[in-house]
Amino acid sequence: MTVRRFALLAVVVAVTAFGCSTAKSIVGVPNTGDPSVTIKSAETRWLLIKNPRFGDVPSEPEYVWVEEDKIPTTFGTVVFGKGSLIAPPEIVARYGSPPGGGKISPRQNMPTQTPIGTPAPVQSASTAGAKASTPAAQAAASANGKALEGPKRGFVVYVDTTRIVIDLTAADGIRSGSLVSLRRDAIPLVHPVTGEVLGELDEEVGTARVTEMREKFSVADVQSVAPGARIQIKDRVVPK
């Protein structure tokens, strides 16, 4: 009888020492996990990373946007860390803004956190001062005092013999009959002192005219191709 009481006392001490969750695991009861205390930002931040599927799947782009906490684990990231997948600023400048115009994560090491393609904030009259009198500053503002937006840019997503498919739609200002310029990024321009991404020197490889509108893409007939050039998937599309 004394031995049984001693054994029961030992079990009580073990449960107290290791906690309920440990006791559950001992007796085979599945553990649903402890409550999470991780605090996430309400605003999604994006990272442009090297696409692990690029090269294995022909339709996959070389770089893709992912949420900053969803960088995939690959053999390379195990060896070199997940930062090895993050694209440099000059590559980000080529790919434009994240999905939905979201903000870029500070881990992207961009000079500013303003999404690519978003107009710079307009200075107030009290801070603009002498800058507003320069020709460049006057050209950067419209009659309403808002920065002028550049043309909406997209990508070539499919190439046929005489027609292409682009990812611009009516929501981007494209209409049936619109003429678009097909351009290829050549040299990214990064300021050597400030690190600001100034843009890129690109070249026109061809033109196309939109003939068919769909919900998520548009079809266009190729109008011209530059001598020695060939239209490719991922070429930039800029309305003329």
N, C-alpha and C positions, 0 to 999 in steps of 0.2 A: 504493500500500500504506500509505503514511504517512497519507494522507487517511482511509482506512477505519479505521485505528487511532484517529485523532483523533475520528472520529464515534462509534465505540464507547465511547470514554472519556467523551464528552459525554453519552451516554445513561446510563451508570452514574452520573455525577454528578447528572443530573436525577432519577433514581430515588432516590438517597440524599437529595437536597434536599427533594423533595416527598412522600416516603413511599410506602408500598405502596398505600395506598388511592387516592392521586392517580394513581399509575401505572396502577392497574386501570381507573380511569375514563377515562384517556387511550386505553388499548387497547380499551375497550368492554366490560370485564368488569363486570357489575352489582355495586354496593356493597351489602352486606347491612346496613350501619350499624355504628357503633361501639358497644361495650358501654355500657349505661346505668348511670349512677352515682347516679340519683335515688333518694333514700331516702323511702319512704312509710310513714306510720303504719299499724300493724297494725289499728287501730281506725278504722272508717269514720266520718267526720264529715259531717253533712248541712247543706244550705242550702235555705231556702225561697225560691224565685225566682218572678218573674212568668213565666207560661207563654207562650212566644212563639207557641204555636198558638191561644191563647185568642182568640175572636172569629172565627177562620177555620174552626175545627172546632167545631160546636155542642156536642159532648159533652165537650170539653176544659175542665177547671177553670181558674180564673183564676190560681191559684198551684199549683206542684208542688214536691215535695222532690227534690233532686238531690244527688249526692255533690259535695263541695266542689271537687274538681278536674275536674268535668265540666259546668261552666257553659257553655251553648251560646253560640256566637258569632252575633250578629245585627247588623243595621245599627246598632241603638242602642248595642250594646256596642262597636262599632268607633269610634263617635263619642264616647260618654260613658264607656266602660270597662265591664267586666263587673260592677263593683259597682253599676251602675245597675239591675240586675235583682234585686238582693237585697231581700227584703221587710223592712219595718220591724218592730220588736218587737210592736206592737199587732196586726199581721196574723198573726204567728207564733202569738200567743195564741189567735187564732180557729181556726187549723188544727190545733192539738194537736201531739202528738209526731211525730218522724220515723218512717219505716217500721221496724218491729221494735223500737221504743223506742230507736233509736240516739241518739248524742250530737249536739248541735248544734255546728256549727263556730264558733270564736270570731269569724269574719268576719261572723256574723249580728248582732253587736253586741247580744246579749241581756244583761240584767243578770247572769244566772247561766248556767252551763253545764249545769244540771240539765234534762233534757228536760221539755217541758211535759206536765203530767198525772201526773208522777212524784211520789210523796209526798216531802216534805222529810225529810232524815235526822233521826233521833231523837237528842236530846241525852242524854249520859250523866248519871248521878245527880250526879256531881261538878261538871258544868258547867251543869246545868239550874237549880239553886239556886232563887232567888226566882221565876223565870219559871214553874216548875212549879206554883206555888201560885195562879196567876191562872186565872180561869174559862176563858179562851181556850186556855191551854196544856193544861188538864185535858180540854177537849173535843177537842183535837187528838190525843190518845193513847188507844189502846184498853186493855183489861185486860192485854194481853200487852206493853204498852209500845211498840207499833208505831203509826205514823201511820195514821190511817184514810184509805182510798182513796175518792175520789169515784166516782160512777157512771161506767161506761164510756160514752163518747160516740162517735157515728158520724155519718154523713151520709146524706141522701136522695140516691139516685143515679138514680131514675127516678120519674116522676109520671104516673099514669093518672087516669081520671075518679074512680074510687072506691077505688083502691088505689095503693100506693107500693112501691118497692123500697129497702131500706136495706142498708148495708154491714156491719151487725152480724150475727154468727152465734152458734151454740151456744158457740163458744170464748170469746165475750164475755159469756156468761151469759144470752143470749136464748133463750127457749123458745117453742114454739107456745102462743099465748094471752097472751103478755106484752104489757102495755100500755106504749107509749112516748110520750113527749112530743116534739113537733116544734117546735123553737125557732129563732129567728133572732137572730144577734148584732146588737146595736144600737150600744152605746158601749163601746169598750175602756177599761179603767181602768188607768192607769199612774201609779205614785206620783210626785208632782212633785219629790221630793227625792232618793229613792234610785233612781228609775228602774225599780223592781220592777214586773213585770206582775201586777196584783192579780186580774185576771179581766175580766169584761165584764157590762154590764147587757143582758140579753136579754129576749125576749118569746116567749110560747107562741103559735104560729100554728095549732096543731091537735094532735090525738091520733090514734093508730092502734093497732090490735091485730094482733099477728103471727099469721098463719094458715098460713104455709108456710116451711119451713126448707130452705136449700140449702147447699152447701159454702162458698161465698164471699159469699152474700147471703141476705136474708130478705124475704119478701113480707108486707105488712101491709095490712089494710083500714082506710080512713080512718073514724074514729069521730066526730070533730068538727073544725070549722074556726072560728077566731075571726072575729067579724063584720068584714067588709071585708078579710080576709086571704086569701091564696092560698098553698098549699103549693108550694114550689119546690125544684128540684135544689140541693144544697149546704146546705139547711136542716139544722140540728143535730138529732141523734136522741139522746135521753136516756131510759133506762128509768125508768119511774115506780115 
